[in-house]
Every structure is written in structure tokens, then in C-alpha cells.
């Protein structure tokens, strides 16, 4: 559950921050690029955002796999423990 929350919040905040940066800086970067290169065509625009679905899927799969790997050590330790011994200690 926590992994899904982390993956979705990472995806949401990542997309929102990149779109915010693109809308904030793309107009000024387009004007600067047109001035520097001398190409004043109105149909060209500098875009800072390019979503690559394969890389996004890779990052999400890495988050899920790391969360599954991090479960192994506590799960192994708790499976090895004897529940009767734990009840006697309490």
C-alpha cells in the first residue's frame, strides 16, 4: 500500500513540476533561441518536456521491486522466530 502511494505521488509531483517548468520557461527560451539562431518562424516552440513511457514504467517498476526487496529481511526474521518462545517472553 505504501509503495503504491509513493509511486503515485512521485508520478503526480514529477509530471506537475515538469509541466509547470515548461509553461514558465518555454516562451522565453523560444524567444531567445529565435533571436540567437535568427529563425523567426512562428510555428516553432522550445519544449522542455518529453514524456518517455518506457522510462516512467522503468522507474515505477524499480520502486515496486525495491519495496519488495526491502520486505524480505523483516519477513525472514519474523518467519524464523518461534511464536511459542515469543509468548513465553511476554
N, C-alpha and C positions, 0 to 999 in steps of 0.2 A: 504493500500500500504506500509506504513511504517512497519507494523507488518510483512509482507512477507519479506521485506528487512532485518529486524532484525533476523527473523528466519533463513533465508538462509545464512546470514553472520555468524551467530552463528554456524550453522551446518558445513559450509565450514571451518571456522577457527578452530573449535573443531576437526574435522577429520584430517585436515592438521597438527595441532600441535601434536596430538596423534601419527600419523604415523611418524612424524619427530622424536619424542622422542623414538619411538620403533626402528627405524633404527639406531639411535645414540647410544642407551644403550643396546640393546638386545644382541649384540655379546659379550660385556664384562660381562654382567650378566650371560650369558650362560657359559662362561669360568669359572667364579667364582663359579657358582653352581656346575659345574662338578668337580672342584677342592675340594670344601667343602664336597660334598657327595660322592666323589670317583667313580662316574659313568661317564666314559669317552666314552660313546656311541656317535657316530657322528650324529645319527638321531634325537637327542633331541635338542630342542631350547627353550629358555625362550622368551615368547611373552608378551609384556605389553599391548597389545591391544586386546580387545574383544568387538565387537560392538553388543549391545543388541537392536534390532529393537523396542521392546516394550518400553524401557526406552527413546529411541530417540523420538519415537512417542508421549510419555507422555510429554516430555519437550516441543516439538513443540505445542501440544495441550494446555499446560499451557501458553505458550507465546500468543497464539491466544485468549484464554479465558481471560487472564489478560488485553489484549488490548481491548477486547470488554467491559469488566467491567469498564475500565478507560474512555470509551466513554460515559457512562451513565450519570454521573454528569453534564458535559457541555451540553449534549444534553437535559437533563431535564430542566436545567436552561434556555436554549435558547427557548425551546418549551413553557415555562410558560410566557415568556416575550411577551408583546403586541407590535406588529410591528408598529401600529399607534402611540403609545406613543414614541417609539424609533425615528420615523420620526419627531415628534414634537420637541424632544430634539435636534435633529441635526439642 
